[in-house]
Amino acid sequence: MAALLLPNTVVALRPMKFARIPAEAIIGAAVMLALPRRPRIVLAAVSGVALGAMTVLNFLDMGFNQYLGRGFNPILDWSLLGDAQSYLNDSFGRTATLAATVGVVVLVLLLFLLLALATVRLSNLLARNTGTATRGTLIAGVVWITCSSFGIQISGVPIASDRTASALKIQAHQVVNTLHDEAEFAKVAKVDAFGNTPGGELVPDLRGKDMIFTFVESYGRSAIEDPIMAPGVDQTLDARTKALAKAGFHAKSGWLTSATYGGSSWLGHSTTMSGLWISNQQRYRTVMASDHLSLTEAFKKTGAFDTVGVMPGVQKGWPEQKFYGLDKVYNAFQLGYQGPKFSWSTMPDQYALQQYQERVHSKKRVGGRTLMSLLILTSSHQPWAPIPKMVDWDQLGDGSVFDSIQAAGNKPADVIADTTRSRQEYGKSIQYSVTALTQWLERYGTDDTVLVFLGDHQPIARVSGNHASRDVPVSIVAKDPKVLDKVADWNWTDGLRPAHDAPVWKMSSFRDRFLTAYGSTPHPKKG
């Protein structure tokens, strides 16, 4: 009964949800009563296993809704379970992850076994008490039909339930829609407004500039507007706006609606850079294998920029380098870090930025070329414990200065299960990342530096809330007033903190708006 009535979201887990009459149980009882012994036992065992599979899918839905703000996709999302295991390994260690993995596998196997045994036992019980079971099934059927016809509810919950059948129907539709979407998106990805634009006609108004695109992990609208996180984050944004202005930099900020939520940061990165709505793993694989023009590749195509990526979160091969048009990529193992990991984050943002300065940004370019950089910061990645602290830039060294900071910080297990603390620590992590980035700009930026930084997605639902938007802040910062003048008609807010009523665009619209604003000429490529 519990398996048949189990909801697929944590917020729906209420006692009344389990005080309903499931139609599937009534139909199942009627079928079992009509079958001979051998077919009855086989069907009962198969039904128990199938119910176990639906229960697993419900639990997966709970987890995905809680972390990613959407249900589990049985076609696309199995690969993300490996990422979840890696996240646990980075956050809690190999031993805890191995124990959790073994525990989950054992529980799933037990679930299948026990539900199959329970269903067989119930079918035998029905067969031994045919008269009573038949009357009970008829009565339950009449009650179900009556409650369904009149919409009878208790505490807002309908008594008549078809929860499992409805869930199965939804999953079937999702499979069909996913397969259809795969074919349709492949056609969409072949169409590109700037696909045939010659390099000489791309971003002419940014030639000679030192271009930097930076994603701040989990930097969402909630950080700026939630009553728990916002006071500290807003104070930091305002203070850093003033500090940058004192150094000659000015900013404009708005909102973008991300294609992802709570995680899967690469979907936000690729949506921003491709101009396509990349909301699932299949779309991501499709566009990564295509020749669709990314915003970063547009700079490479001009022939006037060296293109570099700094990816402290990348710890394995990264074939996406080709799609993003990056001449060189520095991953987690190529930045010389000898300090401690901060949970999932391989190194503090301040250290990654200093290494970017020493290895890339400070180097002289040859042939009159300038630099276009893509930076992916990681310190604000969940579970937000421990969080790095800012240290003197001249004392960063090989990162071992962070040993004591990491040791004195919060433990992930102490934060991850506490919603209030998670929200508080999340806010602090955003303050740290924004401070590190803007201090770097204040310290090392030049008259030609143009920084575009934004969030990839909102934090998980437990932090941002179950009904939070998918919006993230985006800012353009520069010394040259002509750079910001080009986007004056965007009506963005002055400074690093976008106003509540600042324009909100889909993240997929940013590439074309940016290219157009800085003088690029469309030459469409049609599929």
N, C-alpha and C positions, 0 to 999 in steps of 0.2 A: 504493500500500500504506500509506504513511504517513497519507494522508488517511482511508482506511478504518478505520485503527486508532487514530486520534488521540483521546485521552481529552478530557473537557471540564472538567477541573480541573488546576490547576498542580501540586498535590501528587501527582497520578497520572502526571505526565510522567516515566516511568522507561524505560530501554532495553528491559526485558522486555515492555513494553506493545506494542512494535513488532516483537517476534519471535513473532508469532502468525499463525494461518492464518485469514483473513477469509472467512466463508461467502459474503459478497456477491461477492467476486472469483471464487469457484468458479462460482456461479450465473451471474454475468455472462459468464464465459468460455464456459460451456455454451450460453447463449443466442446469443452472437456466432457461435459455430461453426455454429449451425443456420440463420442468416439469410443471405439473398442480400446482395450487396455494398451496394446503395443503402440498404435499411432498416438494415443493420448499421452503416453509417457514421453515419446520422442518429441511431440509438439510442445509439451510442457517444458522439457529441457531446453529446446531451441528458443522458446519464448523467454525463459529465464536468462539465457545468454544475451538475447537481443535486448532485454530490459536492462541488463548490466551495461551493454554498450551505450544505451540511451542515458543511463545514469552517469557514465564517464563523460559523455558529451555535455551533460548538464553541468557537471563540475568544471569542465573546461570552459564552458560559457561563463560560469561564475568568475573564474580567474581572469579571463580575457576582458569581461565587462569591468571588473574591479581595477585592472591595470591599464587596459588599452581602450576602454570605453566602447567596446563592441563585442559581439559574440564570436565564438570560435568558428573558423571556416574549415570544414573537414577536407577540403581539397588543397588549400594553400598553407595552412598554419602548422602542420606537423613539424616543419623545419624549425619553427620558432621555439619548439620545446628544447632543442639543443642550445639555443641562445639563452633560454631560461636557466638551463643547467650551468652554462658558463657564468651567468650572472651570479648564481648562488655560490659557485666555486670561488669567484673573485671576492664576493662579499663575506662569506662565512667559512671559507676554507674547504679543502678537498675532502676531509673526513666527514664533516657535516653534510656536504653535498652528496657523497657516496651513501651515507646513511639515509638521507632523505630520498634519494633515487631508489634504493633497494626497498625502502618502506613503501613508497608509492607503488612500485611494481607488485609487491606482495599484497598490498591492499586491493589493487585492481584485480589480481588473480582470485583473491578471496571473494571479492564482490561477485565476479562471474560465477564462481563455484557455488557460493551460498545462495544466490538468487536462482540458479538452476535447480539446486536441491530443494529449495523452498517451494518453487513452482511445481516440481514433481510431487512433493509431499502434499501440497494443497489439492492437486488433481486426484491423488489417491484418496484423500479425505472426502472429496466430492463423490467419488465413485462408490465409496463404502456407505454413504448416506444419501443415496440418490433422491429419495422423496423429500427430505428436509432441504437438500441443496437446491432442488428444482423450485420448491416454493420460495426459498430465500432469494434465488436469482430472479424470479418473477416479481417479487415484492420490490427488490432493489431496482429492477428495471422500471417499474411503474413510478417509484419515487423519483428516480433520475429524470424520467420524461416529464413528470409534473414540475419538478424544480426547474428544469431547463425551460419548459414552456412558459412558466410564470416568472422566470428570472429571480427566483427566491435566493436571497443572500443572507449571510450572517457576517456582521462587521465589514460589509462591503465586499465580501468574498462569495462568489456563487457556489452553491452547494453541489450542483452538477458540474463534473469536471471531465474534460477530454484532454488533459494536459499532455500526456505522452503522444497521443495521436497528432495533436497540433504541433508539438515539437518535431515529430518525424516529418510532418508536411513542410514545416519551415526549413528543415535541413535539406529536404529533397529539392525545394525551390532554390535554396542557396547553391546547391551543386549545379543545377541547370543554369542559373544566372551566372555563376563563376565561369563555366565553360563558354557561355555565350559572350561574356565580357572579354575573355581572353582573345577571341577572334576579332571583336569589334575594336578593342584597344590597339591591336596590332595595326589596324588600318589607320586609326587616329594618329598613332606615333609616326606614321610616314608623312604626314602633312606638317609642314613647318614654314611659318611666315618668313623666317630668316634663313631657311635652309640653303638657299642658293645665293645669298648675299656675299659678294666678294669681300675679302679681308679688308680691302681699302675703304669699304663703306660701313664697317662695323665700329661702333663707339669712337668716332673721330673726335668728339669733344672731351675724351678722356686720355688722349695721347699725351705721353709724357708724365702721366700721373702714376703714383705709387698706390695701386689698387689692392685692397684687402677685404675679402669676404670672410666673415666669421660667424659660425653658429655657436650659440651658447646653449648647452644641454638643458632641456626641460624649462627653458625661460618662457613662461606662459603668462597670459593675461592675469591669471589669479595672483601672480607675484606682485602685481601692481594694484590690484583692486580688492583682494581678500582682506578682511579686517584683521586677521592674525599676521599674515605675511607682509601686507602692504606698507604699514608704517615704517618698518626698517628699510625695505627695498626702495620706497619712494624717497626717503631721506637720502639714501645713497645715490639715487639717480639725480636728485636735485643738487647734491653736493658735488658730484662728479661733473655735472653740467657747468657749474660755476668754475670748477678747477680747470676744465678744458677751455672755457671762454677766456680765462686768465692767460692760458697758453696760446690763445689765438684760434682755437677750434670752436666751431659752432655746429649744431645738429638739428635735424628735423626727424620726427618720429611718427609712425602710424601703426596700423594693425594688419596682420595677414592671418587668414584662416587656414590652419595647417591641414594637410591631408592625413595626418595621423594624430594619435592622442595617447599620452602616457608612456610611449615607447616606440620602437621601430624608427629610430631617428633618421635612418637612411631614406625613409620615405619622404620625410620633410626636406632633407637635403636635395634629393633628386627632383622633387616637385618644384622647389624654388629655382633650381638651376636649369631644368628642362622646359619649364612652361607647360608641362603636362600634369594632370591630376593623377598622381601615383599613390593610390590608396591601399594597395595590397602587394604581396610578394610577387605574384605573377606579372603584374604591370611593371614592377621594378626590373624583373629579369628581362622582360621584353624591351624596355627602353635602354637598358644597359647594353644589350646586344645590338642596338640600332645605331644609325649614324645621325640621329636627331641632334641638333646643335645645342650644347649646353652653354649657359652664360659664361662659364669659365673658359670653355673652348673657344668662344667668340673672341676673347682676348688673344689667345694663342694664334688664331686664324689671321689676325691683323699682321702678324710678323713683327710687331713693335714691342711685344712683352715676353719676358721669360715667365713661365708659369710654374708655381711650386705649391705643394700641399703639405701641411703639417697636421698629422693625424695621430695624436697620442693614444687614441682609443683603438687603433688598428694593430692587431697582434698576430696577423696571418697574412697570406697573400691577398692582394687587393686589386683584382683585374679592372675595377671601376676607374682606375687611373686613366685609362684610354678614353673612356666616355667623357670624363671631366677635362680632358686635354691638358694634363699636368706633365710637364717635362720631368719633374722630380717630386718624389713623395718621401717624407720622413715619417716612419711609423714609430710605435712605442719603443722599439729596440734601437733606434738610430738617433736618439737625442741625448745619449750619454748619461741617462738618469741612474743614480746609484742610491737614491733614497727609498723610503717605504711606499707601498701602494696605499691609496686612500680608498679602501673598499674596492669598488669596480674601477675607479679612476686610477690609471697607471702612474700618474704624476700630477702634481698641482698645476693649475693653469698658469700661474706666475712663472714657474720653471719652464713650461713649454713655450711661453711667449719670449722668455729670455733666450732660450735656445734658438728660437726662430730669428731673433735679433742677431745673435752671434753667427749662426750658420747661413743665414739667408739674407735678411733685410739689410745688414750692414755692408754686404759685399758690393763692390762696384760692378756695374753691368757693362758689357762690351757692346760696341757698335751702336751706341745711342739707345739701346733697348731699356725699357723700364720693367717693373715687376708687378705681376698679378699673383696674389696669394690666396689660398683657401685654407682656413684654419678651423678645426673642429675642437672646441674646448670640452673638457669632460668633468671638471670638479663638481658641477652641480647635478651629476647623475645620482639617482637613487642608489642606496638607501640614505644618503645624506649624513653619513657617519662613518668615520670621523671626517671633519671638514678642515682643510688647510687654513692657515692664517698667513697674512701678508708678512714678509720679512724684507729686510733691506735688499734692494736689487743687487747691490755689489757683493752680498754675502751668499748668494744662491749656490755658487760653486757647482758641485756634481749632484746636489739635491739632498745630501746627507743631513743638511741643516734641518730637514723636516722630520727627522727621526723622533725627536722629543715631542714635536707637535702632534705627530700621529699617535704616539704612545699615550699622550694625555687626552686625546679626543674621545668622543663617545664611541661605544661599541655598536655595530649595526643591529645586533639583536635587541639592544635596549631602545632603539628608535623605531625600527621597522614595524613593531607591533603596537605602537602608541601613536594614534592619529594626531593628537595635539602636538606631541614632540616632533613628529614627522613634518608637520606644517611649519613649526618654528624653525627647525633645522634646514628645511628646504629654503625658506626665506633667507637664512644666513648664507647658504651656499650660493644663491643668486647674487647676494651682496658681494661675496668674495669674488666671483667670476667677473662681474661688471667692474669692480674696483681694479682687479688685476689687468683687465683689458684696457680700461681707460687710463690707468697709470702708465701702462706701456706706451700708449699713444702720446700721452703728455710728455713722456721721457724721450721717446725715440721718433715720434712723428715729425715729418718735414712739411714745408709749405705745399708740397705736392701730394701728401698722403691723403687718401680718401678711404675711409673705413665704413663698410656696410656690415652691421651686425644685427642678428635676429635670433629668436628662439626657434627650435625645431618642432616643439610641440608643448602642450600643457603637461604638468606633472600628473601622476596617476590620480584616479578618481578619489581615493582615500584622502588625498591632499587638496585637490582642486574642487572636489564636490561631485556628486553624481549627475548634476545638471549644468556643469560648467561649459562654457563655449570652447571652441577649438582654436581661439585666437591667440596669436603670439605677437609681442612687440617687434618692431623693426625700426632701425635708425640709420641715417646716413650722416657721417661726421666728416668735416673737411675744414681746412683753413681758407682755401680759395673760395670767395663768395660766389663765383660763377658756377661752381659745382652745385650748390644748393639752389641757386637761381633757376637752374634747369628743371628743378622739380617743384617750383613755387606753385604751379597749378595743381599739384597733388593735394594741397590743403592739409598737409601734415602739420603736427604741432612742433613749435620751436623747442629745442632741448631734447634730452634723452628719455623723457617720460611722456608718452602719447596721452593726449586727453581722452576721457571716456568716450566722447563723441567724435573722435578723430575717424577718418575714413577707414573702412574695413574692406579689404579685397581678398579674393581667394589667392592663396599662395601661388597657384599656378599662373596667375596673371602677372607676377612680378617680373619675370624675364623679359617679356615683350614690352612692358611699360618702361623698364629700365633701359633696354636697348634703344627704344624710340626716344626717350628723354635725352639721351646723350648722342643723338644724331645718326643712329643707324638707319639704313635704308632697307625696307622690306623687299626681298626677292623670294617669293614663296616657292616651296617645293611641294608638289602635290603627289599624293600616294597613288 
